[in-house]
Amino acid sequence: MGIETSGVGSGGGGFRTTHWSAVLTAGNEGAPGAREALEALCSAYWYPLYAFSRHKGYSAEDARDLTQGFFVSLLERRDLAQLDPQRGRFRSFLLASLEHFIANAEDRARALKRGGGRAQLSIDFDGASARYEQTAGRELSPQDVFERAWAVALLERVLGGLRAEYERRGDALSFDTLKGALTAEGDDTSRREQAERLGTSEGAVKVAVHRLRARYGTALREAIASTVATREDVEDEIRALFEALG
């Protein structure tokens, strides 16, 4: 895939654990941006938790309610501020927290009542059931389903972020033309066809693909860095991510 290794957490500010920071902020009652921080995480990672619940045997409706109730419970919990990001990866924390939530009869009952009258978080479940059904036949454990969905969600966020970068500088056509170079499936379009579409030379296309792959590698590592505690964890997470996709 041509992923470069530079750029993670760079910029002179030290290693950043933005996802952990968002959760810790959410656990700080009255902190500015607490709800917004958790809603951003919810938007990014609700589907892996939904898929885990479905694979545990819950119906589409119950899985939606569990996922919604779980994120609302995170916002309400007062012990989040005491969490230590050094203890592990964010995805491990999130899954363990959901399992605890499901195991708790009272919380589960409230979740199945669509939040028990509590303030709801905005989750767009449209298409979630159909998306899950595409993978439901595979012989995977609920945790494997979660890991795979987490990996897909992370890659989708990275690709979406890259396209937004290209669009901001008026070059979305280049990204849409060359993005096949970033996926395992690749792109059958020849360099000549790509060059004709972009109005440039084949040599320029090769350079553009190299730059896109390098930027993708950096963006992927930055995204992963936001979910782990140390730089050393990044490479392990990348290996785990591609194992989950295998």
Secondary structure, DSSP 8 states (H G I E B T S, - for coil): -------TT-SSS----HHHHHHHHHTSTT-TTHHHHHHHHHHHHHHHHHHHHHHTT--HHHHHHHHHHHHHHHHH-SSGGG--GGGS-HHHHHHHHHHHHHH-HHHHHHHTTTSTTS-------TTHHHHHHTTTTS---HHHHHHHHHHHHHHHHHHHHHHHHHHHTT-HHHHHHHGGGGSTT-----HHHHHHHHTS-HHHHHHHHHHHHHHHHHHHHHHHHTTSSSTHHHHHHHHHHHHHH-
